[in-house]
Amino acid sequence: MILLREVSQVFGGRRGAVEALRGLDLHVADGEFIAVVGRSGCGKSTLLRLIAGLLTATSGEVRVGGEPVVKPRRDVAIMFQRPALLPWRSVLDNVLLPVEIFGWPRQEHRAHAHRLLEMVGLESFHRRLPHELSGGMQQRVALCRALIQRPRVLLMDEPFSALDALTREELSVELQQIHMEHAATVVLVTHSIEEAVLLADRVVVLTPRPGRILTVVNVDVPRPRTLGRHAWAADLARCSAELHDVLGARRAVPGRQDATSAE
Ligand SMILES: Nc1ncnc2c1ncn2[C@@H]1O[C@H](COP(=O)(O)OP(=O)(O)OP(=O)(O)O)[C@@H](O)[C@H]1O
């Protein structure tokens, strides 16, 4: 579904070039959930922007669904740290925004928008304005806005980082359900190792800038996963500990597979 081959990204600047990514190879299978972690500035957002078609790689190849990514695609949605809702539009109208942008018939998508709001527990708020909602509720609206276009790929750049711990956990559980129901391929950038392990099939660790793949940790734990007491808690904790070690030590763990999916 997503393929990056030998991808490098260099930004030009007045103080000289900044090499954000170097020779990155990654294959994300259809329906897979990948988390990307790494030190601040290692190129995580750059990686998402390349997949989203918001940026063209300096060298290398980026493909989605077998096609080279040359511009943003309608079947790829991206969600950022802040919900970025339009303050003068109701919740429902914010969710329907991509429908208008793409010139799709609004009436046909209204029912879908209502269903999405229902799914995240916000149907009774559909006439409200964004400022009447909490941060977590606003981020749920942003999630519905991303899902209205029925994306095959959902890219998320630290979507829950501005939220309190309990809301984050709640949204993480909802996101897993959505992922299972919609079967979208998800790439999540996060600073939280626990969140990465809770959500992802594989956690990709980037090296400090220039970002390259340091290691990939597989999380072989059935879904839905929660952080409470359950049979798999020890497995999740082991994956978290491994990632903390890798990121703390900034060194590769011998014997890890590379980022090519073992489909
Ligand atoms: N448009 C740009 N022009 C110049 N440099 C850029 C640009 N975008 C990103 N960079 C640089 O590329 C590097 C990687 O940035 P990026 O935002 O991808 O990192 P990140 O891992 O997402 O960081 P963080 O975890 O802090 O959000 C940084 O050094 C950043 O300053």
PDBQT file of the ligand as one rigid body, heavy atoms in Angstrom, charges set to zero:
ROOT
HETATM    1  N1  LIG A 301      10.227  23.258   5.333  1.00  0.00    +0.000 N 
HETATM    2  C1  LIG A 301      11.397  23.094   5.963  1.00  0.00    +0.000 A 
HETATM    3  N2  LIG A 301      12.472  23.849   5.693  1.00  0.00    +0.000 NA
HETATM    4  C2  LIG A 301      13.652  23.671   6.299  1.00  0.00    +0.000 A 
HETATM    5  N3  LIG A 301      13.852  22.709   7.237  1.00  0.00    +0.000 NA
HETATM    6  C3  LIG A 301      12.823  21.918   7.565  1.00  0.00    +0.000 A 
HETATM    7  C4  LIG A 301      11.537  22.062   6.953  1.00  0.00    +0.000 A 
HETATM    8  N4  LIG A 301      10.699  21.123   7.486  1.00  0.00    +0.000 NA
HETATM    9  C5  LIG A 301      11.436  20.441   8.387  1.00  0.00    +0.000 A 
HETATM   10  N5  LIG A 301      12.699  20.898   8.431  1.00  0.00    +0.000 N 
HETATM   11  C6  LIG A 301      13.803  20.384   9.248  1.00  0.00    +0.000 C 
HETATM   12  O1  LIG A 301      13.879  18.997   9.020  1.00  0.00    +0.000 OA
HETATM   13  C7  LIG A 301      14.138  18.297  10.232  1.00  0.00    +0.000 C 
HETATM   14  C8  LIG A 301      13.043  17.265  10.470  1.00  0.00    +0.000 C 
HETATM   15  O2  LIG A 301      11.838  17.979  10.772  1.00  0.00    +0.000 OA
HETATM   16  P1  LIG A 301      10.483  17.210  11.135  1.00  0.00    +0.000 P 
HETATM   17  O3  LIG A 301       9.446  18.232  11.451  1.00  0.00    +0.000 OA
HETATM   18  O4  LIG A 301      10.177  16.224  10.086  1.00  0.00    +0.000 OA
HETATM   19  O5  LIG A 301      10.916  16.434  12.481  1.00  0.00    +0.000 OA
HETATM   20  P2  LIG A 301      10.026  15.665  13.558  1.00  0.00    +0.000 P 
HETATM   21  O6  LIG A 301      10.717  14.385  13.826  1.00  0.00    +0.000 OA
HETATM   22  O7  LIG A 301       8.610  15.597  13.109  1.00  0.00    +0.000 OA
HETATM   23  O8  LIG A 301      10.166  16.639  14.801  1.00  0.00    +0.000 OA
HETATM   24  P3  LIG A 301       9.229  16.795  16.112  1.00  0.00    +0.000 P 
HETATM   25  O9  LIG A 301       9.230  15.459  16.793  1.00  0.00    +0.000 OA
HETATM   26  O10 LIG A 301       9.937  17.836  16.914  1.00  0.00    +0.000 OA
HETATM   27  O11 LIG A 301       7.871  17.220  15.632  1.00  0.00    +0.000 OA
HETATM   28  C9  LIG A 301      14.251  19.350  11.314  1.00  0.00    +0.000 C 
HETATM   29  O12 LIG A 301      15.597  19.647  11.525  1.00  0.00    +0.000 OA
HETATM   30  C10 LIG A 301      13.529  20.545  10.723  1.00  0.00    +0.000 C 
HETATM   31  O13 LIG A 301      14.078  21.743  11.209  1.00  0.00    +0.000 OA
ENDROOT
TORSDOF 0
